[in-house]
Amino acid sequence: MATISSIGVGSGLPLDTLLDDLLKAESIPLQMIEQRQEAAQNRLSGYGVLKNALDGLFQQAEKVAQPKSLVALKARSSHDGLKVQANNQAIEGSYQIEVQQTARAQELISQGHDDLDAPLTDVDTTLNIRLNNGTHTQIEVQAGTSLAQLVERINAEPAAGIDATLVKDGSDSPYRLMLRARDTGTEAAVQQVQFDDTALNDLLGFDADAAPQNYSVNAASDAEITVNGITITHPSNEFKDVIRGVDFSLSAHRSYDAPIEINISRDLDSSKKQITDLVDKYNQLLKDIDKLTRYDVESQTGSPLMGDSTTRRVKNQLMTALQFSLPDGAIRTLGQIGIETDHATGQLKINEDALSQALEQDTHGVSRLLAGENGLGAQLTQAIDPFLNDSKGQKGFIGIATDSIDNEIRGLQKQYAQTQDRIEARMANYQKQFQQLDLLVSQMDQTSTYLNQQLGMLANMNKQNG
């Protein structure tokens, strides 16, 4: 906006004040545009709140709508060395696990060496590492390589399937090379460590089929267990889906003298939490809608989305989605499992005792009502989807609404700039005219003063002559 320089000094007229008043009057359209911009921005923010609440409800409804999402199971082990988890594919029941042995990784520990940094070979050579599972890795070893450098070269080849380290035992030849298979089980054990250089091979070579000379061996082992009398051998201590829907793991360094009981039972608390989370998301959405559309009588101001048709449609669609019943089955309506609508607020409320009783007596019936093909989860996702997601190349209803507001804001920004330019041009013209008026009045004052002086002199001369 153009600044107003001081005028009216020559004429003594309050032209600065007059220009300020004119600027305030001319700026009224800018203030109105700013108010419209603020209202549009508030509506855009309101849609952001609405979208986030809808998205939260949609995700929870999708989660509940998954098959067997409410048929939650929990697993318990009688031995803390056996960790167990169950998913919804598991079957309720008890299983007896007997552990004959756990899986262990093979370890090779070399004879002691005097010097960590002394060269092991004076020629370039190749190290061949073969595992029982058929893996074969070649590592190039340069002349002058020390024991410490050999460890680095082995560890730089993850495909070799072994880890190398050095152990210092405090003897006269304290440095021992330890090679450990990265995985447990006999198939991951080292079959052969062979250097092309004969002298180095005689020092550090290993062949599982020959009598060990350079290394002491801690043998690999597979895990051996029985499940209800069925023998199972596994290369690791992680057992996945040995029992359908049940994963468990054994700690390698525990004692398993007695049989272990695994118990799989229904997890009603987890099922209740899923349902409670869904109701909470629904109620939060209604609270947000109420806050975004209410009218404050005291301040006589409306919220950003008051009277908004899209927001009203969201609420109506969701409330309609709750009014369903299944055509058959013992449990057909939400009221039968303790979920009812508060008619004063439209929010849902849960009768905890009724819900617990329904889950205990007919878990699958509750699951069918909430997670079935025509259950509550599906009803809610179908109601929400058109508002959030694109369909046939067209944005969802909220996306369309926010795009319209974005266009409105851009139009108002353009209108503001054009209005501001017009005001500046008009004020510049006012200032120019006032400057001319100031000059004209100042000249007239000067002329008036001169004439008054001249007339005064004539009057004095006439008095003297008389």
C-alpha positions as CSV (number, residue, x, y, z in Angstrom):
1,M,0.0,0.0,0.0
2,A,1.3,3.5,-0.9
3,T,2.4,5.7,1.9
4,I,0.8,9.2,2.5
5,S,3.3,12.0,2.8
6,S,2.5,15.0,4.9
7,I,0.3,17.5,3.0
8,G,-1.8,20.5,4.1
9,V,1.2,22.2,5.6
10,G,1.0,25.1,3.1
11,S,-2.8,25.5,3.2
12,G,-3.3,24.7,6.8
13,L,-6.2,22.3,5.8
14,P,-6.4,18.8,7.6
15,L,-5.7,17.0,4.3
16,D,-3.6,14.3,6.0
17,T,-6.5,13.3,8.2
18,L,-8.9,13.4,5.3
19,L,-6.6,11.1,3.3
20,D,-6.3,8.7,6.2
21,D,-10.1,8.6,6.4
22,L,-10.4,8.0,2.7
23,L,-7.8,5.1,3.0
24,K,-9.9,3.5,5.7
25,A,-13.0,3.7,3.7
26,E,-11.3,2.4,0.5
27,S,-9.8,-0.5,2.6
28,I,-13.2,-1.9,3.6
29,P,-13.3,-4.3,0.6
30,L,-9.9,-5.7,1.6
31,Q,-11.1,-6.4,5.1
32,M,-14.1,-8.2,3.7
33,I,-11.9,-10.3,1.5
34,E,-9.6,-11.1,4.4
35,Q,-12.7,-12.3,6.4
36,R,-13.7,-14.5,3.5
37,Q,-10.2,-15.9,3.3
38,E,-10.1,-16.6,7.0
39,A,-13.5,-18.3,6.8
40,A,-12.3,-20.4,3.8
41,Q,-9.1,-21.4,5.6
42,N,-11.1,-22.4,8.7
43,R,-13.4,-24.6,6.6
44,L,-10.3,-26.2,5.0
45,S,-8.9,-26.9,8.5
46,G,-12.3,-28.2,9.6
47,Y,-12.3,-30.7,6.7
48,G,-8.8,-31.7,7.8
49,V,-10.1,-32.6,11.2
50,L,-13.1,-34.4,9.7
51,K,-10.9,-36.4,7.3
52,N,-8.5,-37.5,10.1
53,A,-11.4,-38.7,12.2
54,L,-13.0,-40.5,9.3
55,D,-9.7,-42.1,8.4
56,G,-9.2,-43.4,12.0
57,L,-12.7,-44.9,12.0
58,F,-12.2,-46.4,8.5
59,Q,-8.9,-48.1,9.5
60,Q,-10.3,-49.6,12.7
61,A,-13.5,-50.7,10.8
62,E,-11.2,-52.4,8.2
63,K,-9.3,-54.1,11.0
64,V,-12.5,-55.4,12.6
65,A,-13.8,-56.5,9.2
66,Q,-10.9,-58.9,8.7
67,P,-11.9,-62.6,8.9
68,K,-11.4,-64.0,12.5
69,S,-10.2,-60.6,13.7
70,L,-12.4,-61.0,16.8
71,V,-11.6,-64.7,17.3
72,A,-8.4,-63.7,19.2
73,L,-6.4,-66.4,21.0
74,K,-3.7,-66.3,23.6
75,A,-1.0,-68.8,24.3
76,R,0.7,-69.7,27.6
77,S,3.7,-71.8,28.3
78,S,4.5,-73.6,31.6
79,H,8.3,-73.0,31.1
80,D,9.7,-69.6,30.7
81,G,12.4,-71.0,28.4
82,L,9.7,-71.6,25.7
83,K,8.1,-68.5,24.3
84,V,4.9,-69.1,22.5
85,Q,2.5,-67.0,20.3
86,A,-0.8,-67.9,18.7
87,N,-2.6,-66.3,15.7
88,N,-6.2,-66.6,14.7
89,Q,-5.5,-69.7,12.7
90,A,-4.7,-71.6,15.9
91,I,-7.2,-74.0,17.5
92,E,-8.0,-74.0,21.2
93,G,-6.4,-76.8,23.2
94,S,-3.4,-78.0,25.2
95,Y,-0.2,-79.5,23.8
96,Q,2.7,-81.2,25.6
97,I,6.2,-80.5,24.4
98,E,9.2,-82.6,25.4
99,V,12.7,-81.2,24.6
100,Q,15.4,-83.7,23.9
101,Q,17.9,-81.1,22.8
102,T,18.1,-77.6,21.5
103,A,19.7,-76.5,18.3
104,R,23.3,-75.2,18.6
105,A,25.7,-73.6,16.2
106,Q,29.1,-75.3,15.5
107,E,32.2,-73.7,16.9
108,L,35.8,-74.4,15.8
109,I,38.6,-73.2,18.2
110,S,42.1,-73.2,16.9
111,Q,45.4,-74.1,18.6
112,G,47.1,-71.1,20.3
113,H,49.3,-68.6,18.3
114,D,52.1,-66.5,19.7
115,D,51.7,-63.3,17.6
116,L,48.5,-61.7,16.5
117,D,50.2,-59.6,13.8
118,A,52.8,-62.0,12.4
119,P,52.4,-63.0,8.7
120,L,50.7,-66.4,8.3
121,T,51.9,-66.9,4.7
122,D,54.4,-65.4,2.3
123,V,52.3,-66.2,-0.8
124,D,48.9,-65.2,-2.2
125,T,46.5,-68.0,-1.6
126,T,42.7,-68.8,-1.6
127,L,40.6,-69.8,1.4
128,N,37.8,-72.2,0.6
129,I,35.0,-72.5,3.1
130,R,32.4,-75.3,2.6
131,L,29.3,-75.9,4.7
132,N,27.3,-79.1,5.1
133,N,24.4,-77.4,3.2
134,G,26.6,-77.1,0.1
135,T,27.5,-73.5,0.4
136,H,31.0,-72.8,-1.0
137,T,32.8,-69.5,-0.5
138,Q,36.2,-68.5,-1.7
139,I,38.2,-65.7,0.0
140,E,41.4,-64.3,-1.4
141,V,44.2,-64.1,1.2
142,Q,47.2,-62.0,0.3
143,A,50.8,-62.7,1.2
144,G,51.8,-61.3,4.6
145,T,48.2,-61.6,6.0
146,S,48.3,-61.8,9.8
147,L,45.9,-63.7,12.0
148,A,44.0,-60.4,12.9
149,Q,43.7,-59.6,9.2
150,L,42.5,-63.1,8.4
151,V,39.6,-62.6,10.8
152,E,38.7,-59.3,9.1
153,R,38.8,-61.0,5.6
154,I,36.5,-63.8,6.8
155,N,34.0,-61.4,8.4
156,A,33.9,-59.3,5.2
157,E,32.3,-62.2,3.4
158,P,28.8,-62.7,4.9
159,A,28.0,-65.4,2.3
160,A,30.6,-67.7,4.0
161,G,28.1,-68.4,6.7
162,I,30.6,-68.1,9.6
163,D,31.8,-65.5,12.0
164,A,35.4,-65.3,13.0
165,T,36.9,-63.8,16.2
166,L,40.0,-64.0,18.3
167,V,40.1,-65.3,21.9
168,K,43.0,-64.6,24.2
169,D,43.4,-67.3,26.9
170,G,46.5,-65.9,28.7
171,S,48.8,-68.8,27.9
172,D,52.2,-68.6,26.3
173,S,50.5,-68.9,22.9
174,P,47.4,-67.0,23.8
175,Y,45.7,-66.1,20.5
176,R,43.0,-68.6,19.3
177,L,41.0,-68.3,16.2
178,M,37.4,-69.1,16.7
179,L,35.1,-69.9,13.8
180,R,31.4,-70.1,14.6
181,A,28.6,-71.0,12.2
182,R,26.2,-68.2,11.8
183,D,23.1,-70.5,11.9
184,T,22.3,-73.3,14.2
185,G,21.8,-76.9,13.1
186,T,24.0,-79.5,11.5
187,E,23.3,-78.4,7.9
188,A,24.9,-74.9,8.7
189,A,28.0,-76.5,10.2
190,V,31.4,-76.1,8.5
191,Q,32.5,-79.1,6.4
192,Q,35.8,-77.8,5.3
193,V,38.2,-74.9,5.8
194,Q,40.9,-75.3,3.1
195,F,43.8,-73.0,2.1
196,D,45.5,-73.6,-1.3
197,D,48.8,-72.8,0.4
198,T,49.8,-76.1,2.0
199,A,51.7,-74.7,4.9
200,L,48.9,-72.4,5.9
201,N,46.4,-75.2,5.4
202,D,48.5,-77.4,7.8
203,L,48.2,-74.6,10.3
204,L,44.6,-73.6,10.0
205,G,42.9,-76.1,7.7
206,F,39.9,-78.2,8.8
207,D,38.1,-81.2,7.4
208,A,35.1,-82.6,9.2
209,D,35.7,-86.0,7.6
210,A,39.2,-86.2,9.1
211,A,40.4,-86.4,12.7
212,P,40.6,-82.8,14.0
213,Q,44.1,-81.6,14.5
214,N,44.1,-77.8,14.3
215,Y,40.8,-77.2,16.1
216,S,38.8,-78.3,19.0
217,V,35.2,-78.8,17.9
218,N,31.9,-77.9,19.6
219,A,29.5,-79.8,17.4
220,A,26.4,-78.4,15.9
221,S,23.1,-79.9,16.7
222,D,19.5,-79.8,15.5
223,A,16.7,-79.2,17.9
224,E,14.8,-82.4,18.8
225,I,11.4,-82.2,20.4
226,T,8.2,-84.2,20.6
227,V,4.7,-82.6,20.4
228,N,2.1,-84.9,22.0
229,G,4.4,-87.8,21.2
230,I,5.3,-86.8,17.6
231,T,9.0,-86.4,17.1
232,I,10.1,-83.2,15.3
233,T,13.7,-82.3,14.3
234,H,14.4,-78.7,13.3
235,P,17.7,-76.9,12.5
236,S,16.8,-73.9,14.6
237,N,15.1,-73.2,18.0
238,E,12.4,-71.3,16.2
239,F,9.3,-73.4,15.4
240,K,6.8,-71.8,13.1
241,D,3.4,-73.5,12.4
242,V,4.5,-76.9,13.7
243,I,1.2,-76.6,15.5
244,R,-1.2,-74.8,13.2
245,G,-1.3,-71.1,14.0
246,V,1.3,-71.4,16.8
247,D,4.9,-70.3,16.8
248,F,7.3,-71.0,19.7
249,S,11.0,-70.7,20.4
250,L,13.4,-72.4,22.8
251,S,16.1,-70.8,24.7
252,A,19.3,-72.7,23.9
253,H,20.8,-72.4,27.4
254,R,18.0,-73.6,29.6
255,S,17.3,-77.0,31.1
256,Y,14.2,-78.9,30.0
257,D,13.9,-81.8,32.3
258,A,10.1,-82.1,32.5
259,P,7.4,-81.9,29.8
260,I,6.2,-78.4,28.9
261,E,2.5,-77.5,28.6
262,I,1.3,-75.1,26.0
263,N,-2.2,-73.9,26.4
264,I,-4.2,-72.1,23.6
265,S,-7.3,-70.3,24.7
266,R,-9.6,-67.5,23.7
267,D,-8.4,-64.0,24.4
268,L,-11.6,-62.2,25.2
269,D,-9.8,-59.1,26.4
270,S,-8.2,-58.6,23.0
271,S,-11.6,-59.1,21.3
272,K,-13.2,-56.5,23.6
273,K,-10.4,-54.0,22.9
274,Q,-11.0,-54.3,19.2
275,I,-14.7,-53.5,19.7
276,T,-14.1,-50.8,22.2
277,D,-11.5,-49.1,19.9
278,L,-14.1,-49.1,17.1
279,V,-16.8,-47.6,19.3
280,D,-14.3,-45.0,20.5
281,K,-13.3,-44.0,17.0
282,Y,-17.0,-43.7,16.0
283,N,-17.8,-41.5,19.0
284,Q,-14.7,-39.3,18.5
285,L,-15.9,-38.7,14.9
286,L,-19.3,-37.6,16.1
287,K,-17.7,-35.3,18.7
288,D,-15.6,-33.7,16.0
289,I,-18.6,-33.2,13.8
290,D,-20.6,-31.6,16.6
291,K,-17.7,-29.3,17.4
292,L,-17.3,-28.3,13.7
293,T,-21.0,-27.6,13.0
294,R,-22.3,-26.1,16.3
295,Y,-23.5,-22.5,16.8
296,D,-22.3,-20.6,19.8
297,V,-25.3,-18.6,21.1
298,E,-23.3,-16.4,23.5
299,S,-20.8,-15.2,20.9
300,Q,-23.3,-15.6,18.0
301,T,-20.7,-17.3,15.8
302,G,-20.9,-20.5,13.9
303,S,-18.2,-23.2,13.7
304,P,-16.3,-23.6,10.4
305,L,-18.6,-26.3,8.9
306,M,-21.9,-25.2,10.3
307,G,-24.5,-25.9,7.7
308,D,-22.1,-27.8,5.5
309,S,-23.9,-30.5,3.4
310,T,-20.9,-32.9,3.2
311,T,-20.4,-33.0,6.9
312,R,-24.1,-33.5,7.5
313,R,-24.1,-36.3,4.9
314,V,-21.2,-38.0,6.7
315,K,-23.1,-38.1,9.9
316,N,-26.3,-39.4,8.3
317,Q,-24.5,-42.1,6.4
318,L,-22.8,-43.4,9.5
319,M,-25.9,-43.4,11.6
320,T,-27.7,-45.3,8.8
321,A,-24.9,-47.8,8.7
322,L,-25.6,-48.8,12.3
323,Q,-29.2,-49.6,11.5
324,F,-28.7,-53.1,10.2
325,S,-29.5,-56.6,11.2
326,L,-28.3,-59.9,10.0
327,P,-31.0,-62.1,8.3
328,D,-30.2,-65.2,10.4
329,G,-28.2,-66.5,13.4
330,A,-28.6,-66.2,17.1
331,I,-26.9,-62.7,17.2
332,R,-28.4,-60.3,14.6
333,T,-28.2,-56.8,16.0
334,L,-25.7,-54.6,17.9
335,G,-28.1,-54.3,20.8
336,Q,-27.8,-58.1,21.5
337,I,-24.1,-57.7,22.3
338,G,-24.5,-54.5,24.4
339,I,-23.8,-51.8,21.8
340,E,-26.6,-49.2,21.8
341,T,-27.1,-45.6,20.6
342,D,-27.4,-42.7,22.9
343,H,-30.4,-40.9,21.4
344,A,-29.4,-37.6,22.9
345,T,-25.9,-37.5,21.3
346,G,-26.0,-40.1,18.6
347,Q,-22.9,-41.7,20.2
348,L,-22.5,-45.4,20.9
349,K,-22.3,-46.8,24.4
350,I,-21.3,-50.3,25.5
351,N,-22.8,-52.5,28.1
352,E,-19.6,-54.2,29.3
353,D,-21.4,-57.1,31.0
354,A,-23.6,-57.8,28.0
355,L,-20.6,-57.7,25.6
356,S,-18.5,-60.0,27.8
357,Q,-21.4,-62.5,28.1
358,A,-21.9,-62.5,24.3
359,L,-18.2,-63.1,23.7
360,E,-18.0,-65.9,26.2
361,Q,-21.2,-67.7,25.0
362,D,-20.9,-67.1,21.2
363,T,-17.6,-65.6,20.0
364,H,-18.3,-66.7,16.4
365,G,-21.7,-65.1,16.5
366,V,-20.2,-61.8,17.7
367,S,-17.5,-62.1,15.0
368,R,-20.2,-62.7,12.3
369,L,-22.1,-59.6,13.4
370,L,-19.0,-57.3,13.4
371,A,-16.6,-59.0,11.0
372,G,-18.9,-60.8,8.7
373,E,-19.5,-60.0,5.0
374,N,-22.5,-57.8,6.0
375,G,-21.3,-57.0,9.5
376,L,-20.6,-53.7,11.2
377,G,-17.1,-53.4,9.9
378,A,-18.2,-53.8,6.3
379,Q,-21.2,-51.4,6.8
380,L,-18.9,-48.7,8.1
381,T,-16.2,-49.0,5.5
382,Q,-18.8,-49.0,2.7
383,A,-20.3,-45.8,4.2
384,I,-17.0,-44.0,4.7
385,D,-15.2,-45.1,1.5
386,P,-17.0,-42.6,-0.9
387,F,-15.9,-39.7,1.3
388,L,-12.2,-40.6,1.5
389,N,-11.2,-42.6,-1.6
390,D,-11.2,-42.0,-5.3
391,S,-13.7,-43.8,-7.5
392,K,-13.6,-44.1,-11.3
393,G,-11.1,-41.3,-11.6
394,Q,-13.1,-39.0,-9.4
395,K,-12.0,-37.9,-5.9
396,G,-13.8,-38.7,-2.8
397,F,-16.4,-36.2,-1.5
398,I,-14.0,-34.6,1.0
399,G,-11.3,-34.3,-1.7
400,I,-13.8,-32.5,-4.0
401,A,-14.8,-30.2,-1.2
402,T,-11.3,-29.3,-0.2
403,D,-10.3,-28.7,-3.9
404,S,-13.2,-26.3,-4.2
405,I,-12.0,-24.4,-1.1
406,D,-8.5,-24.3,-2.4
407,N,-9.8,-22.8,-5.6
408,E,-11.8,-20.3,-3.6
409,I,-8.7,-19.3,-1.6
410,R,-6.7,-18.8,-4.7
411,G,-9.5,-16.7,-6.2
412,L,-9.6,-14.5,-3.1
413,Q,-5.9,-14.0,-3.1
414,K,-6.1,-12.8,-6.7
415,Q,-9.1,-10.6,-5.9
416,Y,-7.2,-9.2,-2.9
417,A,-4.2,-8.3,-5.0
418,Q,-6.4,-6.6,-7.7
419,T,-8.4,-4.7,-5.1
420,Q,-5.2,-3.6,-3.4
421,D,-3.8,-2.3,-6.7
422,R,-7.0,-0.3,-7.4
423,I,-6.9,1.2,-3.9
424,E,-3.2,2.2,-4.3
425,A,-4.0,3.8,-7.7
426,R,-7.0,5.7,-6.3
427,M,-5.1,6.9,-3.2
428,A,-2.2,8.1,-5.4
429,N,-4.7,10.1,-7.4
430,Y,-6.3,11.5,-4.2
431,Q,-2.9,12.5,-3.0
432,K,-2.0,14.2,-6.2
433,Q,-5.3,16.2,-6.2
434,F,-4.8,17.1,-2.5
435,Q,-1.3,18.3,-3.2
436,Q,-2.6,20.5,-6.0
437,L,-5.4,21.8,-3.7
438,D,-2.8,22.5,-0.9
439,L,-0.7,24.5,-3.4
440,L,-3.7,26.4,-4.7
441,V,-5.0,27.3,-1.3
442,S,-1.5,28.3,-0.2
443,Q,-1.1,30.6,-3.2
444,M,-4.5,32.1,-2.5
445,D,-3.5,32.7,1.1
446,Q,-0.3,34.4,-0.1
447,T,-2.2,36.6,-2.5
448,S,-4.8,37.5,0.1
449,T,-2.0,38.4,2.5
450,Y,-0.3,40.6,-0.2
451,L,-3.6,42.4,-1.0
452,N,-4.4,43.0,2.6
453,Q,-0.9,44.5,3.0
454,Q,-1.4,46.8,0.0
455,L,-4.8,47.9,1.1
456,G,-3.5,48.7,4.5
457,M,-0.7,50.8,3.1
458,L,-3.2,52.8,0.9
459,A,-5.4,53.4,4.0
460,N,-2.4,54.8,5.9
461,M,-1.4,57.1,3.0
462,N,-5.0,58.5,2.8
463,K,-5.0,59.3,6.5
464,Q,-1.6,61.1,6.2
465,N,-2.8,63.2,3.1
466,G,-6.1,64.1,4.8
